[in-house]
Amino acid sequence: MTERHLNLKVTCGKDYEEVRFTIKASTPLIKLFQKYCDRNNLNIRSVNFIYNGIKINDEDTPLALGMENDDEINCIVL
């Protein structure tokens, strides 16, 4: 059985465009966060990532959080 992939979008205020990622449902979200921060020249420790009003931990996966295709993650710069 092949692993399910999800298309997720990350938004960060009005200064950053919406960025879309495809990620395996079992991949820790820290990988997505690092790519987003690298692309936007952000320090990963100076931002929080929020899904459905809850801060996402580095080890959380889309599967564990019950994410669906096209769900949105908000990036908050501290």
PDB file with one MODEL, atoms N, CA, C and O in Angstrom:
MODEL        1
ATOM      1  N   MET A   1       0.844  -1.192   0.000  1.00  0.00           N
ATOM      2  CA  MET A   1       0.000   0.000   0.000  1.00  0.00           C
ATOM      3  C   MET A   1       0.884   1.250   0.000  1.00  0.00           C
ATOM      4  O   MET A   1       1.818   1.349   0.796  1.00  0.00           O
ATOM      5  N   THR A   2       0.601   2.172  -0.863  1.00  0.00           N
ATOM      6  CA  THR A   2       1.406   3.386  -0.942  1.00  0.00           C
ATOM      7  C   THR A   2       0.970   4.379   0.118  1.00  0.00           C
ATOM      8  O   THR A   2      -0.191   4.432   0.523  1.00  0.00           O
ATOM      9  N   GLU A   3       1.927   5.148   0.543  1.00  0.00           N
ATOM     10  CA  GLU A   3       1.678   6.164   1.573  1.00  0.00           C
ATOM     11  C   GLU A   3       0.861   7.320   0.988  1.00  0.00           C
ATOM     12  O   GLU A   3       1.083   7.744  -0.147  1.00  0.00           O
ATOM     13  N   ARG A   4      -0.069   7.809   1.772  1.00  0.00           N
ATOM     14  CA  ARG A   4      -0.911   8.932   1.347  1.00  0.00           C
ATOM     15  C   ARG A   4      -0.125  10.241   1.425  1.00  0.00           C
ATOM     16  O   ARG A   4       0.569  10.500   2.408  1.00  0.00           O
ATOM     17  N   HIS A   5      -0.240  11.055   0.391  1.00  0.00           N
ATOM     18  CA  HIS A   5       0.370  12.376   0.359  1.00  0.00           C
ATOM     19  C   HIS A   5      -0.726  13.429   0.513  1.00  0.00           C
ATOM     20  O   HIS A   5      -1.858  13.238   0.068  1.00  0.00           O
ATOM     21  N   LEU A   6      -0.369  14.533   1.147  1.00  0.00           N
ATOM     22  CA  LEU A   6      -1.294  15.646   1.319  1.00  0.00           C
ATOM     23  C   LEU A   6      -0.693  16.906   0.717  1.00  0.00           C
ATOM     24  O   LEU A   6       0.519  17.115   0.774  1.00  0.00           O
ATOM     25  N   ASN A   7      -1.537  17.734   0.147  1.00  0.00           N
ATOM     26  CA  ASN A   7      -1.140  19.071  -0.279  1.00  0.00           C
ATOM     27  C   ASN A   7      -1.565  20.027   0.834  1.00  0.00           C
ATOM     28  O   ASN A   7      -2.750  20.140   1.149  1.00  0.00           O
ATOM     29  N   LEU A   8      -0.591  20.709   1.420  1.00  0.00           N
ATOM     30  CA  LEU A   8      -0.856  21.650   2.510  1.00  0.00           C
ATOM     31  C   LEU A   8      -0.374  23.029   2.098  1.00  0.00           C
ATOM     32  O   LEU A   8       0.545  23.159   1.289  1.00  0.00           O
ATOM     33  N   LYS A   9      -0.998  24.056   2.656  1.00  0.00           N
ATOM     34  CA  LYS A   9      -0.544  25.414   2.372  1.00  0.00           C
ATOM     35  C   LYS A   9      -0.144  26.090   3.671  1.00  0.00           C
ATOM     36  O   LYS A   9      -0.748  25.866   4.721  1.00  0.00           O
ATOM     37  N   VAL A  10       0.889  26.925   3.580  1.00  0.00           N
ATOM     38  CA  VAL A  10       1.387  27.679   4.724  1.00  0.00           C
ATOM     39  C   VAL A  10       1.265  29.155   4.389  1.00  0.00           C
ATOM     40  O   VAL A  10       1.701  29.597   3.326  1.00  0.00           O
ATOM     41  N   THR A  11       0.672  29.913   5.299  1.00  0.00           N
ATOM     42  CA  THR A  11       0.559  31.363   5.134  1.00  0.00           C
ATOM     43  C   THR A  11       1.162  32.052   6.350  1.00  0.00           C
ATOM     44  O   THR A  11       1.148  31.526   7.462  1.00  0.00           O
ATOM     45  N   CYS A  12       1.696  33.256   6.099  1.00  0.00           N
ATOM     46  CA  CYS A  12       2.351  33.991   7.183  1.00  0.00           C
ATOM     47  C   CYS A  12       2.095  35.473   6.994  1.00  0.00           C
ATOM     48  O   CYS A  12       2.833  36.150   6.278  1.00  0.00           O
ATOM     49  N   GLY A  13       1.067  35.971   7.624  1.00  0.00           N
ATOM     50  CA  GLY A  13       0.754  37.391   7.542  1.00  0.00           C
ATOM     51  C   GLY A  13       0.550  37.864   6.117  1.00  0.00           C
ATOM     52  O   GLY A  13       0.362  37.049   5.213  1.00  0.00           O
ATOM     53  N   LYS A  14       0.585  39.164   5.908  1.00  0.00           N
ATOM     54  CA  LYS A  14       0.366  39.688   4.561  1.00  0.00           C
ATOM     55  C   LYS A  14       1.665  39.882   3.790  1.00  0.00           C
ATOM     56  O   LYS A  14       1.633  40.142   2.587  1.00  0.00           O
ATOM     57  N   ASP A  15       2.806  39.761   4.464  1.00  0.00           N
ATOM     58  CA  ASP A  15       4.089  39.977   3.792  1.00  0.00           C
ATOM     59  C   ASP A  15       4.592  38.741   3.058  1.00  0.00           C
ATOM     60  O   ASP A  15       5.470  38.853   2.203  1.00  0.00           O
ATOM     61  N   TYR A  16       4.059  37.577   3.371  1.00  0.00           N
ATOM     62  CA  TYR A  16       4.529  36.339   2.772  1.00  0.00           C
ATOM     63  C   TYR A  16       3.406  35.708   1.955  1.00  0.00           C
ATOM     64  O   TYR A  16       2.255  35.654   2.388  1.00  0.00           O
ATOM     65  N   GLU A  17       3.761  35.241   0.789  1.00  0.00           N
ATOM     66  CA  GLU A  17       2.779  34.577  -0.066  1.00  0.00           C
ATOM     67  C   GLU A  17       2.392  33.231   0.513  1.00  0.00           C
ATOM     68  O   GLU A  17       3.092  32.671   1.357  1.00  0.00           O
ATOM     69  N   GLU A  18       1.281  32.730   0.049  1.00  0.00           N
ATOM     70  CA  GLU A  18       0.867  31.374   0.399  1.00  0.00           C
ATOM     71  C   GLU A  18       1.816  30.406  -0.304  1.00  0.00           C
ATOM     72  O   GLU A  18       2.052  30.517  -1.507  1.00  0.00           O
ATOM     73  N   VAL A  19       2.353  29.462   0.454  1.00  0.00           N
ATOM     74  CA  VAL A  19       3.276  28.476  -0.108  1.00  0.00           C
ATOM     75  C   VAL A  19       2.648  27.101   0.049  1.00  0.00           C
ATOM     76  O   VAL A  19       2.178  26.739   1.128  1.00  0.00           O
ATOM     77  N   ARG A  20       2.643  26.343  -1.037  1.00  0.00           N
ATOM     78  CA  ARG A  20       2.047  24.995  -1.017  1.00  0.00           C
ATOM     79  C   ARG A  20       3.139  23.939  -0.966  1.00  0.00           C
ATOM     80  O   ARG A  20       4.188  24.067  -1.598  1.00  0.00           O
ATOM     81  N   PHE A  21       2.866  22.897  -0.198  1.00  0.00           N
ATOM     82  CA  PHE A  21       3.784  21.773  -0.039  1.00  0.00           C
ATOM     83  C   PHE A  21       3.013  20.472  -0.214  1.00  0.00           C
ATOM     84  O   PHE A  21       1.834  20.384   0.126  1.00  0.00           O
ATOM     85  N   THR A  22       3.693  19.468  -0.748  1.00  0.00           N
ATOM     86  CA  THR A  22       3.180  18.106  -0.763  1.00  0.00           C
ATOM     87  C   THR A  22       4.033  17.313   0.201  1.00  0.00           C
ATOM     88  O   THR A  22       5.260  17.326   0.110  1.00  0.00           O
ATOM     89  N   ILE A  23       3.387  16.619   1.128  1.00  0.00           N
ATOM     90  CA  ILE A  23       4.103  15.917   2.191  1.00  0.00           C
ATOM     91  C   ILE A  23       3.404  14.588   2.478  1.00  0.00           C
ATOM     92  O   ILE A  23       2.183  14.478   2.369  1.00  0.00           O
ATOM     93  N   LYS A  24       4.189  13.596   2.842  1.00  0.00           N
ATOM     94  CA  LYS A  24       3.598  12.320   3.253  1.00  0.00           C
ATOM     95  C   LYS A  24       2.880  12.526   4.581  1.00  0.00           C
ATOM     96  O   LYS A  24       3.329  13.303   5.423  1.00  0.00           O
ATOM     97  N   ALA A  25       1.789  11.841   4.760  1.00  0.00           N
ATOM     98  CA  ALA A  25       0.975  11.998   5.967  1.00  0.00           C
ATOM     99  C   ALA A  25       1.732  11.624   7.236  1.00  0.00           C
ATOM    100  O   ALA A  25       1.383  12.091   8.320  1.00  0.00           O
ATOM    101  N   SER A  26       2.766  10.785   7.117  1.00  0.00           N
ATOM    102  CA  SER A  26       3.510  10.338   8.302  1.00  0.00           C
ATOM    103  C   SER A  26       4.819  11.093   8.519  1.00  0.00           C
ATOM    104  O   SER A  26       5.565  10.771   9.443  1.00  0.00           O
ATOM    105  N   THR A  27       5.110  12.086   7.687  1.00  0.00           N
ATOM    106  CA  THR A  27       6.360  12.846   7.817  1.00  0.00           C
ATOM    107  C   THR A  27       6.232  13.890   8.922  1.00  0.00           C
ATOM    108  O   THR A  27       5.251  14.632   8.959  1.00  0.00           O
ATOM    109  N   PRO A  28       7.220  13.955   9.830  1.00  0.00           N
ATOM    110  CA  PRO A  28       7.183  15.014  10.849  1.00  0.00           C
ATOM    111  C   PRO A  28       7.153  16.396  10.188  1.00  0.00           C
ATOM    112  O   PRO A  28       7.895  16.657   9.241  1.00  0.00           O
ATOM    113  N   LEU A  29       6.304  17.259  10.691  1.00  0.00           N
ATOM    114  CA  LEU A  29       6.106  18.567  10.073  1.00  0.00           C
ATOM    115  C   LEU A  29       7.315  19.488  10.182  1.00  0.00           C
ATOM    116  O   LEU A  29       7.369  20.504   9.488  1.00  0.00           O
ATOM    117  N   ILE A  30       8.282  19.163  11.027  1.00  0.00           N
ATOM    118  CA  ILE A  30       9.502  19.967  11.119  1.00  0.00           C
ATOM    119  C   ILE A  30      10.171  20.085   9.749  1.00  0.00           C
ATOM    120  O   ILE A  30      10.784  21.110   9.451  1.00  0.00           O
ATOM    121  N   LYS A  31      10.063  19.062   8.924  1.00  0.00           N
ATOM    122  CA  LYS A  31      10.672  19.109   7.580  1.00  0.00           C
ATOM    123  C   LYS A  31      10.004  20.176   6.718  1.00  0.00           C
ATOM    124  O   LYS A  31      10.687  20.920   6.014  1.00  0.00           O
ATOM    125  N   LEU A  32       8.693  20.256   6.768  1.00  0.00           N
ATOM    126  CA  LEU A  32       7.962  21.287   6.042  1.00  0.00           C
ATOM    127  C   LEU A  32       8.307  22.667   6.601  1.00  0.00           C
ATOM    128  O   LEU A  32       8.511  23.610   5.837  1.00  0.00           O
ATOM    129  N   PHE A  33       8.373  22.791   7.928  1.00  0.00           N
ATOM    130  CA  PHE A  33       8.679  24.079   8.565  1.00  0.00           C
ATOM    131  C   PHE A  33      10.052  24.583   8.143  1.00  0.00           C
ATOM    132  O   PHE A  33      10.220  25.766   7.846  1.00  0.00           O
ATOM    133  N   GLN A  34      11.036  23.683   8.118  1.00  0.00           N
ATOM    134  CA  GLN A  34      12.396  24.084   7.755  1.00  0.00           C
ATOM    135  C   GLN A  34      12.445  24.576   6.311  1.00  0.00           C
ATOM    136  O   GLN A  34      13.097  25.579   6.022  1.00  0.00           O
ATOM    137  N   LYS A  35      11.766  23.884   5.412  1.00  0.00           N
ATOM    138  CA  LYS A  35      11.738  24.314   4.015  1.00  0.00           C
ATOM    139  C   LYS A  35      11.067  25.677   3.882  1.00  0.00           C
ATOM    140  O   LYS A  35      11.538  26.536   3.136  1.00  0.00           O
ATOM    141  N   TYR A  36       9.970  25.872   4.604  1.00  0.00           N
ATOM    142  CA  TYR A  36       9.274  27.153   4.557  1.00  0.00           C
ATOM    143  C   TYR A  36      10.178  28.277   5.065  1.00  0.00           C
ATOM    144  O   TYR A  36      10.269  29.336   4.443  1.00  0.00           O
ATOM    145  N   CYS A  37      10.837  28.045   6.182  1.00  0.00           N
ATOM    146  CA  CYS A  37      11.706  29.072   6.765  1.00  0.00           C
ATOM    147  C   CYS A  37      12.899  29.367   5.858  1.00  0.00           C
ATOM    148  O   CYS A  37      13.277  30.527   5.694  1.00  0.00           O
ATOM    149  N   ASP A  38      13.489  28.342   5.274  1.00  0.00           N
ATOM    150  CA  ASP A  38      14.606  28.546   4.355  1.00  0.00           C
ATOM    151  C   ASP A  38      14.169  29.398   3.159  1.00  0.00           C
ATOM    152  O   ASP A  38      14.876  30.319   2.751  1.00  0.00           O
ATOM    153  N   ARG A  39      13.020  29.085   2.615  1.00  0.00           N
ATOM    154  CA  ARG A  39      12.506  29.800   1.444  1.00  0.00           C
ATOM    155  C   ARG A  39      12.224  31.270   1.751  1.00  0.00           C
ATOM    156  O   ARG A  39      12.409  32.136   0.895  1.00  0.00           O
ATOM    157  N   ASN A  40      11.774  31.547   2.981  1.00  0.00           N
ATOM    158  CA  ASN A  40      11.397  32.910   3.362  1.00  0.00           C
ATOM    159  C   ASN A  40      12.424  33.598   4.244  1.00  0.00           C
ATOM    160  O   ASN A  40      12.154  34.654   4.817  1.00  0.00           O
ATOM    161  N   ASN A  41      13.604  32.996   4.351  1.00  0.00           N
ATOM    162  CA  ASN A  41      14.710  33.586   5.122  1.00  0.00           C
ATOM    163  C   ASN A  41      14.298  33.891   6.568  1.00  0.00           C
ATOM    164  O   ASN A  41      14.563  34.974   7.091  1.00  0.00           O
ATOM    165  N   LEU A  42      13.644  32.908   7.198  1.00  0.00           N
ATOM    166  CA  LEU A  42      13.206  33.023   8.588  1.00  0.00           C
ATOM    167  C   LEU A  42      13.993  32.046   9.457  1.00  0.00           C
ATOM    168  O   LEU A  42      14.360  30.960   9.008  1.00  0.00           O
ATOM    169  N   ASN A  43      14.246  32.435  10.691  1.00  0.00           N
ATOM    170  CA  ASN A  43      14.841  31.520  11.667  1.00  0.00           C
ATOM    171  C   ASN A  43      13.710  30.652  12.211  1.00  0.00           C
ATOM    172  O   ASN A  43      12.719  31.168  12.727  1.00  0.00           O
ATOM    173  N   ILE A  44      13.859  29.345  12.097  1.00  0.00           N
ATOM    174  CA  ILE A  44      12.790  28.419  12.502  1.00  0.00           C
ATOM    175  C   ILE A  44      12.417  28.577  13.981  1.00  0.00           C
ATOM    176  O   ILE A  44      11.290  28.265  14.365  1.00  0.00           O
ATOM    177  N   ARG A  45      13.329  29.047  14.795  1.00  0.00           N
ATOM    178  CA  ARG A  45      13.046  29.225  16.227  1.00  0.00           C
ATOM    179  C   ARG A  45      12.386  30.572  16.525  1.00  0.00           C
ATOM    180  O   ARG A  45      12.062  30.865  17.676  1.00  0.00           O
ATOM    181  N   SER A  46      12.188  31.391  15.486  1.00  0.00           N
ATOM    182  CA  SER A  46      11.541  32.690  15.693  1.00  0.00           C
ATOM    183  C   SER A  46      10.106  32.709  15.162  1.00  0.00           C
ATOM    184  O   SER A  46       9.495  33.770  15.040  1.00  0.00           O
ATOM    185  N   VAL A  47       9.576  31.518  14.847  1.00  0.00           N
ATOM    186  CA  VAL A  47       8.205  31.421  14.359  1.00  0.00           C
ATOM    187  C   VAL A  47       7.474  30.265  15.033  1.00  0.00           C
ATOM    188  O   VAL A  47       8.089  29.295  15.475  1.00  0.00           O
ATOM    189  N   ASN A  48       6.167  30.388  15.102  1.00  0.00           N
ATOM    190  CA  ASN A  48       5.304  29.284  15.527  1.00  0.00           C
ATOM    191  C   ASN A  48       4.415  28.920  14.343  1.00  0.00           C
ATOM    192  O   ASN A  48       4.037  29.777  13.544  1.00  0.00           O
ATOM    193  N   PHE A  49       4.094  27.652  14.247  1.00  0.00           N
ATOM    194  CA  PHE A  49       3.188  27.177  13.215  1.00  0.00           C
ATOM    195  C   PHE A  49       1.915  26.696  13.899  1.00  0.00           C
ATOM    196  O   PHE A  49       1.962  25.902  14.838  1.00  0.00           O
ATOM    197  N   ILE A  50       0.781  27.189  13.416  1.00  0.00           N
ATOM    198  CA  ILE A  50      -0.508  26.976  14.059  1.00  0.00           C
ATOM    199  C   ILE A  50      -1.453  26.256  13.088  1.00  0.00           C
ATOM    200  O   ILE A  50      -1.551  26.611  11.913  1.00  0.00           O
ATOM    201  N   TYR A  51      -2.142  25.240  13.608  1.00  0.00           N
ATOM    202  CA  TYR A  51      -3.161  24.540  12.822  1.00  0.00           C
ATOM    203  C   TYR A  51      -4.413  24.422  13.689  1.00  0.00           C
ATOM    204  O   TYR A  51      -4.365  23.882  14.794  1.00  0.00           O
ATOM    205  N   ASN A  52      -5.520  24.928  13.181  1.00  0.00           N
ATOM    206  CA  ASN A  52      -6.798  24.913  13.922  1.00  0.00           C
ATOM    207  C   ASN A  52      -6.645  25.521  15.317  1.00  0.00           C
ATOM    208  O   ASN A  52      -7.222  25.023  16.284  1.00  0.00           O
ATOM    209  N   GLY A  53      -5.866  26.599  15.415  1.00  0.00           N
ATOM    210  CA  GLY A  53      -5.705  27.320  16.673  1.00  0.00           C
ATOM    211  C   GLY A  53      -4.729  26.698  17.656  1.00  0.00           C
ATOM    212  O   GLY A  53      -4.584  27.200  18.770  1.00  0.00           O
ATOM    213  N   ILE A  54      -4.056  25.620  17.276  1.00  0.00           N
ATOM    214  CA  ILE A  54      -3.142  24.922  18.184  1.00  0.00           C
ATOM    215  C   ILE A  54      -1.732  24.957  17.610  1.00  0.00           C
ATOM    216  O   ILE A  54      -1.532  24.713  16.420  1.00  0.00           O
ATOM    217  N   LYS A  55      -0.748  25.263  18.468  1.00  0.00           N
ATOM    218  CA  LYS A  55       0.658  25.260  18.041  1.00  0.00           C
ATOM    219  C   LYS A  55       1.072  23.838  17.673  1.00  0.00           C
ATOM    220  O   LYS A  55       0.820  22.889  18.415  1.00  0.00           O
ATOM    221  N   ILE A  56       1.711  23.712  16.516  1.00  0.00           N
ATOM    222  CA  ILE A  56       2.185  22.413  16.049  1.00  0.00           C
ATOM    223  C   ILE A  56       3.571  22.165  16.613  1.00  0.00           C
ATOM    224  O   ILE A  56       4.432  23.043  16.559  1.00  0.00           O
ATOM    225  N   ASN A  57       3.792  20.983  17.151  1.00  0.00           N
ATOM    226  CA  ASN A  57       5.108  20.581  17.634  1.00  0.00           C
ATOM    227  C   ASN A  57       5.918  20.013  16.475  1.00  0.00           C
ATOM    228  O   ASN A  57       5.352  19.503  15.508  1.00  0.00           O
ATOM    229  N   ASP A  58       7.242  20.103  16.573  1.00  0.00           N
ATOM    230  CA  ASP A  58       8.139  19.653  15.507  1.00  0.00           C
ATOM    231  C   ASP A  58       7.889  18.206  15.104  1.00  0.00           C
ATOM    232  O   ASP A  58       7.967  17.867  13.924  1.00  0.00           O
ATOM    233  N   GLU A  59       7.592  17.360  16.071  1.00  0.00           N
ATOM    234  CA  GLU A  59       7.453  15.922  15.787  1.00  0.00           C
ATOM    235  C   GLU A  59       6.042  15.543  15.322  1.00  0.00           C
ATOM    236  O   GLU A  59       5.818  14.402  14.919  1.00  0.00           O
ATOM    237  N   ASP A  60       5.091  16.478  15.370  1.00  0.00           N
ATOM    238  CA  ASP A  60       3.737  16.195  14.900  1.00  0.00           C
ATOM    239  C   ASP A  60       3.739  15.860  13.407  1.00  0.00           C
ATOM    240  O   ASP A  60       4.555  16.375  12.642  1.00  0.00           O
ATOM    241  N   THR A  61       2.821  14.999  13.015  1.00  0.00           N
ATOM    242  CA  THR A  61       2.658  14.640  11.603  1.00  0.00           C
ATOM    243  C   THR A  61       1.261  15.049  11.148  1.00  0.00           C
ATOM    244  O   THR A  61       0.365  15.212  11.976  1.00  0.00           O
ATOM    245  N   PRO A  62       1.068  15.218   9.846  1.00  0.00           N
ATOM    246  CA  PRO A  62      -0.289  15.506   9.363  1.00  0.00           C
ATOM    247  C   PRO A  62      -1.281  14.428   9.785  1.00  0.00           C
ATOM    248  O   PRO A  62      -2.423  14.735  10.126  1.00  0.00           O
ATOM    249  N   LEU A  63      -0.856  13.180   9.763  1.00  0.00           N
ATOM    250  CA  LEU A  63      -1.722  12.068  10.160  1.00  0.00           C
ATOM    251  C   LEU A  63      -2.167  12.211  11.614  1.00  0.00           C
ATOM    252  O   LEU A  63      -3.350  12.060  11.919  1.00  0.00           O
ATOM    253  N   ALA A  64      -1.224  12.501  12.510  1.00  0.00           N
ATOM    254  CA  ALA A  64      -1.525  12.636  13.940  1.00  0.00           C
ATOM    255  C   ALA A  64      -2.470  13.813  14.211  1.00  0.00           C
ATOM    256  O   ALA A  64      -3.268  13.774  15.147  1.00  0.00           O
ATOM    257  N   LEU A  65      -2.372  14.854  13.385  1.00  0.00           N
ATOM    258  CA  LEU A  65      -3.216  16.036  13.577  1.00  0.00           C
ATOM    259  C   LEU A  65      -4.532  15.953  12.818  1.00  0.00           C
ATOM    260  O   LEU A  65      -5.355  16.865  12.902  1.00  0.00           O
ATOM    261  N   GLY A  66      -4.738  14.872  12.082  1.00  0.00           N
ATOM    262  CA  GLY A  66      -5.980  14.701  11.334  1.00  0.00           C
ATOM    263  C   GLY A  66      -6.115  15.655  10.160  1.00  0.00           C
ATOM    264  O   GLY A  66      -7.227  16.026   9.783  1.00  0.00           O
ATOM    265  N   MET A  67      -4.995  16.050   9.585  1.00  0.00           N
ATOM    266  CA  MET A  67      -5.027  17.000   8.469  1.00  0.00           C
ATOM    267  C   MET A  67      -5.602  16.357   7.220  1.00  0.00           C
ATOM    268  O   MET A  67      -5.472  15.154   6.996  1.00  0.00           O
ATOM    269  N   GLU A  68      -6.242  17.196   6.414  1.00  0.00           N
ATOM    270  CA  GLU A  68      -6.828  16.792   5.140  1.00  0.00           C
ATOM    271  C   GLU A  68      -6.137  17.554   4.013  1.00  0.00           C
ATOM    272  O   GLU A  68      -5.414  18.523   4.249  1.00  0.00           O
ATOM    273  N   ASN A  69      -6.369  17.104   2.803  1.00  0.00           N
ATOM    274  CA  ASN A  69      -5.821  17.776   1.629  1.00  0.00           C
ATOM    275  C   ASN A  69      -6.251  19.243   1.617  1.00  0.00           C
ATOM    276  O   ASN A  69      -7.407  19.557   1.903  1.00  0.00           O
ATOM    277  N   ASP A  70      -5.331  20.129   1.289  1.00  0.00           N
ATOM    278  CA  ASP A  70      -5.552  21.578   1.169  1.00  0.00           C
ATOM    279  C   ASP A  70      -5.784  22.288   2.498  1.00  0.00           C
ATOM    280  O   ASP A  70      -6.254  23.426   2.504  1.00  0.00           O
ATOM    281  N   ASP A  71      -5.470  21.653   3.617  1.00  0.00           N
ATOM    282  CA  ASP A  71      -5.552  22.347   4.904  1.00  0.00           C
ATOM    283  C   ASP A  71      -4.488  23.438   4.967  1.00  0.00           C
ATOM    284  O   ASP A  71      -3.480  23.388   4.262  1.00  0.00           O
ATOM    285  N   GLU A  72      -4.733  24.417   5.819  1.00  0.00           N
ATOM    286  CA  GLU A  72      -3.842  25.579   5.944  1.00  0.00           C
ATOM    287  C   GLU A  72      -3.153  25.611   7.298  1.00  0.00           C
ATOM    288  O   GLU A  72      -3.773  25.397   8.340  1.00  0.00           O
ATOM    289  N   ILE A  73      -1.859  25.883   7.254  1.00  0.00           N
ATOM    290  CA  ILE A  73      -1.059  26.088   8.460  1.00  0.00           C
ATOM    291  C   ILE A  73      -0.677  27.556   8.490  1.00  0.00           C
ATOM    292  O   ILE A  73      -0.228  28.096   7.479  1.00  0.00           O
ATOM    293  N   ASN A  74      -0.846  28.210   9.630  1.00  0.00           N
ATOM    294  CA  ASN A  74      -0.481  29.607   9.779  1.00  0.00           C
ATOM    295  C   ASN A  74       0.883  29.707  10.446  1.00  0.00           C
ATOM    296  O   ASN A  74       1.159  29.032  11.437  1.00  0.00           O
ATOM    297  N   CYS A  75       1.724  30.556   9.889  1.00  0.00           N
ATOM    298  CA  CYS A  75       3.041  30.832  10.445  1.00  0.00           C
ATOM    299  C   CYS A  75       2.957  32.177  11.174  1.00  0.00           C
ATOM    300  O   CYS A  75       2.553  33.186  10.596  1.00  0.00           O
ATOM    301  N   ILE A  76       3.344  32.171  12.442  1.00  0.00           N
ATOM    302  CA  ILE A  76       3.317  33.398  13.247  1.00  0.00           C
ATOM    303  C   ILE A  76       4.761  33.760  13.603  1.00  0.00           C
ATOM    304  O   ILE A  76       5.452  32.992  14.273  1.00  0.00           O
ATOM    305  N   VAL A  77       5.215  34.943  13.147  1.00  0.00           N
ATOM    306  CA  VAL A  77       6.563  35.388  13.481  1.00  0.00           C
ATOM    307  C   VAL A  77       6.539  35.989  14.878  1.00  0.00           C
ATOM    308  O   VAL A  77       5.730  36.867  15.178  1.00  0.00           O
ATOM    309  N   LEU A  78       7.440  35.501  15.728  1.00  0.00           N
ATOM    310  CA  LEU A  78       7.479  35.962  17.120  1.00  0.00           C
ATOM    311  C   LEU A  78       8.223  37.273  17.264  1.00  0.00           C
ATOM    312  O   LEU A  78       8.345  37.795  18.373  1.00  0.00           O
TER     313      LEU A  78
ENDMDL
END
